[in-house]
Amino acid sequence: MMETFNDAISEDRLVLVDFFATWCQPCKMMHPVLEQLKKELGDKLRILSLQ
């Protein structure tokens, strides 16, 4: 079963939605920042990337 957006944001943890485009240089630059954030916050944060 595919998870819906509403299911994802209704969990009891922070959700960060990353609107990403492969041609977008600032989007590419954010990837390491988001990886570090996930590493620091672990299961307290969920990052959703929408392309």
PQR file of N, CA, C, O and H, with PARSE charges and radii, in Angstrom:
ATOM      1  N   MET A   1       0.834  -1.187   0.000 -0.4000 1.5000
ATOM      2  CA  MET A   1       0.000   0.000   0.000 -0.0000 2.0000
ATOM      3  C   MET A   1       0.880   1.252   0.000  0.5500 1.7000
ATOM      4  O   MET A   1       1.834   1.353   0.771 -0.5500 1.4000
ATOM      5  N   MET A   2       0.552   2.185  -0.860 -0.4000 1.5000
ATOM      6  CA  MET A   2       1.315   3.423  -0.960 -0.0000 2.0000
ATOM      7  C   MET A   2       0.869   4.406   0.129  0.5500 1.7000
ATOM      8  O   MET A   2      -0.325   4.599   0.361 -0.5500 1.4000
ATOM      9  H   MET A   2      -0.223   2.102  -1.487  0.4000 1.0000
ATOM     10  N   GLU A   3       1.835   5.007   0.775 -0.4000 1.5000
ATOM     11  CA  GLU A   3       1.555   5.990   1.815 -0.0000 2.0000
ATOM     12  C   GLU A   3       1.133   7.311   1.176  0.5500 1.7000
ATOM     13  O   GLU A   3       1.706   7.725   0.168 -0.5500 1.4000
ATOM     14  H   GLU A   3       2.805   4.850   0.586  0.4000 1.0000
ATOM     15  N   THR A   4       0.154   7.960   1.748 -0.4000 1.5000
ATOM     16  CA  THR A   4      -0.283   9.257   1.241 -0.0000 2.0000
ATOM     17  C   THR A   4       0.473  10.367   1.977  0.5500 1.7000
ATOM     18  O   THR A   4       1.074  10.145   3.028 -0.5500 1.4000
ATOM     19  H   THR A   4      -0.311   7.624   2.567  0.4000 1.0000
ATOM     20  N   PHE A   5       0.424  11.547   1.403 -0.4000 1.5000
ATOM     21  CA  PHE A   5       1.055  12.705   2.028 -0.0000 2.0000
ATOM     22  C   PHE A   5       0.462  12.952   3.410  0.5500 1.7000
ATOM     23  O   PHE A   5       1.192  13.223   4.363 -0.5500 1.4000
ATOM     24  H   PHE A   5      -0.065  11.727   0.550  0.4000 1.0000
ATOM     25  N   ASN A   6      -0.862  12.858   3.517 -0.4000 1.5000
ATOM     26  CA  ASN A   6      -1.524  13.067   4.815 -0.0000 2.0000
ATOM     27  C   ASN A   6      -1.068  12.047   5.845  0.5500 1.7000
ATOM     28  O   ASN A   6      -0.898  12.386   7.016 -0.5500 1.4000
ATOM     29  H   ASN A   6      -1.455  12.637   2.743  0.4000 1.0000
ATOM     30  N   ASP A   7      -0.866  10.793   5.423 -0.4000 1.5000
ATOM     31  CA  ASP A   7      -0.351   9.774   6.341 -0.0000 2.0000
ATOM     32  C   ASP A   7       1.040  10.167   6.837  0.5500 1.7000
ATOM     33  O   ASP A   7       1.342  10.051   8.025 -0.5500 1.4000
ATOM     34  H   ASP A   7      -1.004  10.517   4.472  0.4000 1.0000
ATOM     35  N   ALA A   8       1.870  10.627   5.927 -0.4000 1.5000
ATOM     36  CA  ALA A   8       3.254  10.967   6.265 -0.0000 2.0000
ATOM     37  C   ALA A   8       3.330  12.121   7.246  0.5500 1.7000
ATOM     38  O   ALA A   8       4.155  12.098   8.159 -0.5500 1.4000
ATOM     39  H   ALA A   8       1.625  10.721   4.962  0.4000 1.0000
ATOM     40  N   ILE A   9       2.488  13.124   7.079 -0.4000 1.5000
ATOM     41  CA  ILE A   9       2.578  14.299   7.958 -0.0000 2.0000
ATOM     42  C   ILE A   9       1.777  14.144   9.246  0.5500 1.7000
ATOM     43  O   ILE A   9       1.863  14.997  10.129 -0.5500 1.4000
ATOM     44  H   ILE A   9       1.817  13.143   6.337  0.4000 1.0000
ATOM     45  N   SER A  10       1.006  13.080   9.365 -0.4000 1.5000
ATOM     46  CA  SER A  10       0.213  12.889  10.579 -0.0000 2.0000
ATOM     47  C   SER A  10       0.964  12.087  11.639  0.5500 1.7000
ATOM     48  O   SER A  10       0.442  11.877  12.734 -0.5500 1.4000
ATOM     49  H   SER A  10       0.936  12.387   8.648  0.4000 1.0000
ATOM     50  N   GLU A  11       2.174  11.640  11.333 -0.4000 1.5000
ATOM     51  CA  GLU A  11       2.976  10.923  12.322 -0.0000 2.0000
ATOM     52  C   GLU A  11       3.381  11.873  13.445  0.5500 1.7000
ATOM     53  O   GLU A  11       3.307  13.093  13.305 -0.5500 1.4000
ATOM     54  H   GLU A  11       2.598  11.811  10.444  0.4000 1.0000
ATOM     55  N   ASP A  12       3.806  11.291  14.548 -0.4000 1.5000
ATOM     56  CA  ASP A  12       4.184  12.089  15.717 -0.0000 2.0000
ATOM     57  C   ASP A  12       5.676  12.428  15.684  0.5500 1.7000
ATOM     58  O   ASP A  12       6.404  12.139  16.634 -0.5500 1.4000
ATOM     59  H   ASP A  12       3.866  10.299  14.661  0.4000 1.0000
ATOM     60  N   ARG A  13       6.121  13.038  14.592 -0.4000 1.5000
ATOM     61  CA  ARG A  13       7.494  13.519  14.481 -0.0000 2.0000
ATOM     62  C   ARG A  13       7.534  14.649  13.451  0.5500 1.7000
ATOM     63  O   ARG A  13       6.602  14.835  12.668 -0.5500 1.4000
ATOM     64  H   ARG A  13       5.529  13.273  13.821  0.4000 1.0000
ATOM     65  N   LEU A  14       8.617  15.382  13.475 -0.4000 1.5000
ATOM     66  CA  LEU A  14       8.776  16.489  12.543 -0.0000 2.0000
ATOM     67  C   LEU A  14       8.873  15.965  11.106  0.5500 1.7000
ATOM     68  O   LEU A  14       9.475  14.923  10.848 -0.5500 1.4000
ATOM     69  H   LEU A  14       9.374  15.230  14.111  0.4000 1.0000
ATOM     70  N   VAL A  15       8.272  16.708  10.187 -0.4000 1.5000
ATOM     71  CA  VAL A  15       8.359  16.363   8.775 -0.0000 2.0000
ATOM     72  C   VAL A  15       8.849  17.594   8.022  0.5500 1.7000
ATOM     73  O   VAL A  15       8.254  18.667   8.115 -0.5500 1.4000
ATOM     74  H   VAL A  15       7.783  17.555  10.397  0.4000 1.0000
ATOM     75  N   LEU A  16       9.930  17.429   7.282 -0.4000 1.5000
ATOM     76  CA  LEU A  16      10.467  18.490   6.449 -0.0000 2.0000
ATOM     77  C   LEU A  16      10.232  18.063   5.004  0.5500 1.7000
ATOM     78  O   LEU A  16      10.650  16.979   4.596 -0.5500 1.4000
ATOM     79  H   LEU A  16      10.413  16.557   7.207  0.4000 1.0000
ATOM     80  N   VAL A  17       9.569  18.906   4.240 -0.4000 1.5000
ATOM     81  CA  VAL A  17       9.304  18.596   2.839 -0.0000 2.0000
ATOM     82  C   VAL A  17      10.286  19.379   1.979  0.5500 1.7000
ATOM     83  O   VAL A  17      10.329  20.609   2.010 -0.5500 1.4000
ATOM     84  H   VAL A  17       9.229  19.787   4.571  0.4000 1.0000
ATOM     85  N   ASP A  18      11.073  18.635   1.213 -0.4000 1.5000
ATOM     86  CA  ASP A  18      12.087  19.205   0.333 -0.0000 2.0000
ATOM     87  C   ASP A  18      11.556  19.144  -1.098  0.5500 1.7000
ATOM     88  O   ASP A  18      11.402  18.062  -1.665 -0.5500 1.4000
ATOM     89  H   ASP A  18      11.038  17.636   1.188  0.4000 1.0000
ATOM     90  N   PHE A  19      11.281  20.295  -1.667 -0.4000 1.5000
ATOM     91  CA  PHE A  19      10.836  20.365  -3.060 -0.0000 2.0000
ATOM     92  C   PHE A  19      12.095  20.458  -3.914  0.5500 1.7000
ATOM     93  O   PHE A  19      12.810  21.459  -3.872 -0.5500 1.4000
ATOM     94  H   PHE A  19      11.406  21.173  -1.206  0.4000 1.0000
ATOM     95  N   PHE A  20      12.360  19.409  -4.686 -0.4000 1.5000
ATOM     96  CA  PHE A  20      13.635  19.205  -5.351 -0.0000 2.0000
ATOM     97  C   PHE A  20      13.447  19.102  -6.863  0.5500 1.7000
ATOM     98  O   PHE A  20      12.477  18.514  -7.344 -0.5500 1.4000
ATOM     99  H   PHE A  20      11.779  18.596  -4.720  0.4000 1.0000
ATOM    100  N   ALA A  21      14.381  19.677  -7.595 -0.4000 1.5000
ATOM    101  CA  ALA A  21      14.418  19.517  -9.053 -0.0000 2.0000
ATOM    102  C   ALA A  21      15.858  19.193  -9.445  0.5500 1.7000
ATOM    103  O   ALA A  21      16.793  19.807  -8.931 -0.5500 1.4000
ATOM    104  H   ALA A  21      15.168  20.154  -7.205  0.4000 1.0000
ATOM    105  N   THR A  22      16.037  18.253 -10.334 -0.4000 1.5000
ATOM    106  CA  THR A  22      17.378  17.815 -10.711 -0.0000 2.0000
ATOM    107  C   THR A  22      18.194  18.921 -11.378  0.5500 1.7000
ATOM    108  O   THR A  22      19.423  18.898 -11.315 -0.5500 1.4000
ATOM    109  H   THR A  22      15.277  17.755 -10.752  0.4000 1.0000
ATOM    110  N   TRP A  23      17.538  19.879 -12.008 -0.4000 1.5000
ATOM    111  CA  TRP A  23      18.228  20.971 -12.694 -0.0000 2.0000
ATOM    112  C   TRP A  23      18.538  22.149 -11.769  0.5500 1.7000
ATOM    113  O   TRP A  23      19.211  23.094 -12.181 -0.5500 1.4000
ATOM    114  H   TRP A  23      16.540  19.898 -12.059  0.4000 1.0000
ATOM    115  N   CYS A  24      18.064  22.104 -10.547 -0.4000 1.5000
ATOM    116  CA  CYS A  24      18.165  23.221  -9.601 -0.0000 2.0000
ATOM    117  C   CYS A  24      19.453  23.122  -8.781  0.5500 1.7000
ATOM    118  O   CYS A  24      19.595  22.220  -7.956 -0.5500 1.4000
ATOM    119  H   CYS A  24      17.518  21.337 -10.213  0.4000 1.0000
ATOM    120  N   GLN A  25      20.389  24.045  -9.006 -0.4000 1.5000
ATOM    121  CA  GLN A  25      21.664  24.027  -8.277 -0.0000 2.0000
ATOM    122  C   GLN A  25      21.494  24.248  -6.768  0.5500 1.7000
ATOM    123  O   GLN A  25      22.127  23.535  -5.989 -0.5500 1.4000
ATOM    124  H   GLN A  25      20.273  24.778  -9.677  0.4000 1.0000
ATOM    125  N   PRO A  26      20.666  25.207  -6.321 -0.5600 1.5000
ATOM    126  CA  PRO A  26      20.466  25.351  -4.875  0.2800 2.0000
ATOM    127  C   PRO A  26      19.880  24.086  -4.241  0.5500 1.7000
ATOM    128  O   PRO A  26      20.203  23.755  -3.100 -0.5500 1.4000
ATOM    129  N   CYS A  27      19.024  23.383  -4.978 -0.4000 1.5000
ATOM    130  CA  CYS A  27      18.467  22.124  -4.466 -0.0000 2.0000
ATOM    131  C   CYS A  27      19.578  21.110  -4.240  0.5500 1.7000
ATOM    132  O   CYS A  27      19.601  20.417  -3.223 -0.5500 1.4000
ATOM    133  H   CYS A  27      18.761  23.651  -5.905  0.4000 1.0000
ATOM    134  N   LYS A  28      20.493  21.029  -5.187 -0.4000 1.5000
ATOM    135  CA  LYS A  28      21.619  20.099  -5.071 -0.0000 2.0000
ATOM    136  C   LYS A  28      22.527  20.486  -3.906  0.5500 1.7000
ATOM    137  O   LYS A  28      23.072  19.618  -3.225 -0.5500 1.4000
ATOM    138  H   LYS A  28      20.475  21.592  -6.013  0.4000 1.0000
ATOM    139  N   MET A  29      22.685  21.775  -3.681 -0.4000 1.5000
ATOM    140  CA  MET A  29      23.522  22.248  -2.585 -0.0000 2.0000
ATOM    141  C   MET A  29      22.906  21.943  -1.225  0.5500 1.7000
ATOM    142  O   MET A  29      23.626  21.813  -0.235 -0.5500 1.4000
ATOM    143  H   MET A  29      22.242  22.481  -4.235  0.4000 1.0000
ATOM    144  N   MET A  30      21.592  21.828  -1.168 -0.4000 1.5000
ATOM    145  CA  MET A  30      20.904  21.543   0.095 -0.0000 2.0000
ATOM    146  C   MET A  30      21.028  20.088   0.520  0.5500 1.7000
ATOM    147  O   MET A  30      20.865  19.775   1.699 -0.5500 1.4000
ATOM    148  H   MET A  30      21.007  21.934  -1.972  0.4000 1.0000
ATOM    149  N   HIS A  31      21.312  19.199  -0.416 -0.4000 1.5000
ATOM    150  CA  HIS A  31      21.346  17.770  -0.095 -0.0000 2.0000
ATOM    151  C   HIS A  31      22.278  17.444   1.080  0.5500 1.7000
ATOM    152  O   HIS A  31      21.848  16.753   2.003 -0.5500 1.4000
ATOM    153  H   HIS A  31      21.444  19.454  -1.374  0.4000 1.0000
ATOM    154  N   PRO A  32      23.531  17.909   1.087 -0.5600 1.5000
ATOM    155  CA  PRO A  32      24.399  17.602   2.242  0.2800 2.0000
ATOM    156  C   PRO A  32      23.877  18.197   3.551  0.5500 1.7000
ATOM    157  O   PRO A  32      24.053  17.609   4.618 -0.5500 1.4000
ATOM    158  N   VAL A  33      23.241  19.354   3.465 -0.4000 1.5000
ATOM    159  CA  VAL A  33      22.680  19.988   4.659 -0.0000 2.0000
ATOM    160  C   VAL A  33      21.560  19.118   5.230  0.5500 1.7000
ATOM    161  O   VAL A  33      21.487  18.901   6.439 -0.5500 1.4000
ATOM    162  H   VAL A  33      23.098  19.831   2.598  0.4000 1.0000
ATOM    163  N   LEU A  34      20.697  18.628   4.357 -0.4000 1.5000
ATOM    164  CA  LEU A  34      19.600  17.771   4.799 -0.0000 2.0000
ATOM    165  C   LEU A  34      20.114  16.445   5.346  0.5500 1.7000
ATOM    166  O   LEU A  34      19.573  15.924   6.321 -0.5500 1.4000
ATOM    167  H   LEU A  34      20.757  18.804   3.374  0.4000 1.0000
ATOM    168  N   GLU A  35      21.149  15.901   4.727 -0.4000 1.5000
ATOM    169  CA  GLU A  35      21.762  14.662   5.225 -0.0000 2.0000
ATOM    170  C   GLU A  35      22.321  14.865   6.637  0.5500 1.7000
ATOM    171  O   GLU A  35      22.148  14.006   7.502 -0.5500 1.4000
ATOM    172  H   GLU A  35      21.588  16.324   3.935  0.4000 1.0000
ATOM    173  N   GLN A  36      22.984  15.989   6.868 -0.4000 1.5000
ATOM    174  CA  GLN A  36      23.539  16.290   8.195 -0.0000 2.0000
ATOM    175  C   GLN A  36      22.425  16.473   9.216  0.5500 1.7000
ATOM    176  O   GLN A  36      22.529  15.997  10.346 -0.5500 1.4000
ATOM    177  H   GLN A  36      23.124  16.687   6.166  0.4000 1.0000
ATOM    178  N   LEU A  37      21.367  17.156   8.823 -0.4000 1.5000
ATOM    179  CA  LEU A  37      20.223  17.357   9.710 -0.0000 2.0000
ATOM    180  C   LEU A  37      19.614  16.023  10.111  0.5500 1.7000
ATOM    181  O   LEU A  37      19.300  15.802  11.280 -0.5500 1.4000
ATOM    182  H   LEU A  37      21.283  17.543   7.904  0.4000 1.0000
ATOM    183  N   LYS A  38      19.450  15.133   9.138 -0.4000 1.5000
ATOM    184  CA  LYS A  38      18.898  13.803   9.417 -0.0000 2.0000
ATOM    185  C   LYS A  38      19.823  13.021  10.346  0.5500 1.7000
ATOM    186  O   LYS A  38      19.360  12.312  11.240 -0.5500 1.4000
ATOM    187  H   LYS A  38      19.706  15.312   8.187  0.4000 1.0000
ATOM    188  N   LYS A  39      21.131  13.154  10.131 -0.4000 1.5000
ATOM    189  CA  LYS A  39      22.105  12.462  10.973 -0.0000 2.0000
ATOM    190  C   LYS A  39      22.020  12.952  12.424  0.5500 1.7000
ATOM    191  O   LYS A  39      22.119  12.162  13.364 -0.5500 1.4000
ATOM    192  H   LYS A  39      21.507  13.730   9.405  0.4000 1.0000
ATOM    193  N   GLU A  40      21.838  14.254  12.589 -0.4000 1.5000
ATOM    194  CA  GLU A  40      21.784  14.836  13.933 -0.0000 2.0000
ATOM    195  C   GLU A  40      20.469  14.544  14.649  0.5500 1.7000
ATOM    196  O   GLU A  40      20.462  14.305  15.857 -0.5500 1.4000
ATOM    197  H   GLU A  40      21.758  14.896  11.826  0.4000 1.0000
ATOM    198  N   LEU A  41      19.356  14.562  13.912 -0.4000 1.5000
ATOM    199  CA  LEU A  41      18.048  14.388  14.549 -0.0000 2.0000
ATOM    200  C   LEU A  41      17.514  12.960  14.495  0.5500 1.7000
ATOM    201  O   LEU A  41      16.589  12.619  15.233 -0.5500 1.4000
ATOM    202  H   LEU A  41      19.362  14.756  12.931  0.4000 1.0000
ATOM    203  N   GLY A  42      18.079  12.130  13.637 -0.4000 1.5000
ATOM    204  CA  GLY A  42      17.684  10.725  13.576 -0.0000 2.0000
ATOM    205  C   GLY A  42      16.198  10.519  13.347  0.5500 1.7000
ATOM    206  O   GLY A  42      15.618  11.092  12.424 -0.5500 1.4000
ATOM    207  H   GLY A  42      18.830  12.407  13.037  0.4000 1.0000
ATOM    208  N   ASP A  43      15.586   9.702  14.187 -0.4000 1.5000
ATOM    209  CA  ASP A  43      14.168   9.365  14.038 -0.0000 2.0000
ATOM    210  C   ASP A  43      13.218  10.472  14.471  0.5500 1.7000
ATOM    211  O   ASP A  43      12.003  10.331  14.333 -0.5500 1.4000
ATOM    212  H   ASP A  43      16.057   9.236  14.937  0.4000 1.0000
ATOM    213  N   LYS A  44      13.754  11.570  14.993 -0.4000 1.5000
ATOM    214  CA  LYS A  44      12.900  12.696  15.384 -0.0000 2.0000
ATOM    215  C   LYS A  44      12.415  13.472  14.162  0.5500 1.7000
ATOM    216  O   LYS A  44      11.480  14.267  14.255 -0.5500 1.4000
ATOM    217  H   LYS A  44      14.742  11.684  15.105  0.4000 1.0000
ATOM    218  N   LEU A  45      13.056  13.238  13.019 -0.4000 1.5000
ATOM    219  CA  LEU A  45      12.756  13.993  11.797 -0.0000 2.0000
ATOM    220  C   LEU A  45      12.560  13.056  10.624  0.5500 1.7000
ATOM    221  O   LEU A  45      13.272  12.062  10.480 -0.5500 1.4000
ATOM    222  H   LEU A  45      13.816  12.592  12.944  0.4000 1.0000
ATOM    223  N   ARG A  46      11.602  13.378   9.798 -0.4000 1.5000
ATOM    224  CA  ARG A  46      11.415  12.669   8.541 -0.0000 2.0000
ATOM    225  C   ARG A  46      11.533  13.686   7.415  0.5500 1.7000
ATOM    226  O   ARG A  46      10.888  14.734   7.447 -0.5500 1.4000
ATOM    227  H   ARG A  46      11.024  14.186   9.915  0.4000 1.0000
ATOM    228  N   ILE A  47      12.351  13.378   6.429 -0.4000 1.5000
ATOM    229  CA  ILE A  47      12.529  14.271   5.278 -0.0000 2.0000
ATOM    230  C   ILE A  47      11.861  13.643   4.083  0.5500 1.7000
ATOM    231  O   ILE A  47      12.189  12.524   3.690 -0.5500 1.4000
ATOM    232  H   ILE A  47      12.875  12.527   6.402  0.4000 1.0000
ATOM    233  N   LEU A  48      10.914  14.370   3.502 -0.4000 1.5000
ATOM    234  CA  LEU A  48      10.241  13.937   2.283 -0.0000 2.0000
ATOM    235  C   LEU A  48      10.758  14.781   1.134  0.5500 1.7000
ATOM    236  O   LEU A  48      10.725  16.010   1.199 -0.5500 1.4000
ATOM    237  H   LEU A  48      10.647  15.279   3.822  0.4000 1.0000
ATOM    238  N   SER A  49      11.229  14.139   0.097 -0.4000 1.5000
ATOM    239  CA  SER A  49      11.695  14.869  -1.090 -0.0000 2.0000
ATOM    240  C   SER A  49      10.681  14.693  -2.209  0.5500 1.7000
ATOM    241  O   SER A  49      10.376  13.577  -2.632 -0.5500 1.4000
ATOM    242  H   SER A  49      11.255  13.141   0.045  0.4000 1.0000
ATOM    243  N   LEU A  50      10.172  15.817  -2.672 -0.4000 1.5000
ATOM    244  CA  LEU A  50       9.210  15.795  -3.779 -0.0000 2.0000
ATOM    245  C   LEU A  50       9.879  16.367  -5.014  0.5500 1.7000
ATOM    246  O   LEU A  50      10.450  17.457  -4.987 -0.5500 1.4000
ATOM    247  H   LEU A  50      10.420  16.722  -2.328  0.4000 1.0000
ATOM    248  N   GLN A  51       9.796  15.613  -6.090 -0.4000 1.5000
ATOM    249  CA  GLN A  51      10.429  16.019  -7.324 -0.0000 2.0000
ATOM    250  C   GLN A  51       9.396  16.383  -8.352  0.5500 1.7000
ATOM    251  O   GLN A  51       9.745  16.756  -9.472 -0.5500 1.4000
ATOM    252  H   GLN A  51       9.331  14.728  -6.112  0.4000 1.0000
TER
END
